[in-house]
Amino acid sequence: MTDENGRAGPDHVLTVSHAAKNYGGLLAVNDVSFALKKGEILGLIGPNGAGKTTMFDLVAGSQKPTSGSIAIHGREVSGQNAWRRIGHGLGRTFQIPRPFPELSLIDNVMLARQSQTGEGVIANFLMPKKVAAEERRAREKARELIAFVMLSHLENEPAKVLSGGQRKLLELARVLMADPSIMLLDEPAAGVNATLLEVIIDRIREINARGISFLLIEHNIDMVSRLCGRVLVMASGALLCEGTPDEISRDPRVIEAYLGGGA
């Protein structure tokens, strides 16, 4: 947790301090502060219109806060774009996965690799052996990640053949290719059948066991309860309360927010 001034402790890998987002007079996020601990799976829930998606986008870097600050591993990133935050160890998935449909699974995963020598045109001419070696290592890593998400039998197929749940698994592999220390998951259960959902939950747990921290937005409360040790609840753009899944489920403020609106 942050203190009353939004300050975080040394074990926090992500810190949000007094974040606000204003859209021409509409305050979508209002003075929200929280911190994600190293190795934690933190849930973020709330009724429709609560501001959680905007808050998620502020952390991811696809939107900039009107005020307040966001720090990754103690480094202020509020003004940085999403692609720069990847370099600080922040990766994200999307509610609707966006693979390149005509590319194979392995090529989709390889596209997520970071800081490759071959990205520079001149390097391909001056250091061809180094570029080729990096390419081999990247392909092997991509193959291992595809196996990890249990899609090896499809690794050479175009991504367009995948079901919704399989696309979610492919996204996990793509994010892992960038070696994140923090993963933002945007409704990983949305559009996924029960069988593949169990696979996704299992993979998240195994990734977390490696020390990677998660911030999870999800409407599937059962999934949140199974994965998250701590849950944040937003309503009307503000942080309503936080606690364990059991505490949250019994909190009358949360019940009122869901039953009475909260937009």
Secondary structure, DSSP 8 states (H G I E B T S, - for coil): ---TT----TTEEEEEEEEEEEETTEEEEEEEEEEEETT-EEEEE-STTSSHHHHHHHHHTSS--SEEEEEETTEE-TTS-HHHHHTTTEEE--SS----TTSBHHHHHHTT--S-GGGSHHHHHH-HHHHHHHHHHHHHHHHHHHHHTT-GGGTTSBGGG--HHHHHHHHHHHHHHT--SEEEEE-TTTT--HHHHHHHHHHHHHHHHTT-EEEEE-S-HHHHHHH-SEEEEEETTEEEEEE-HHHHHH-HHHHHHHHH---
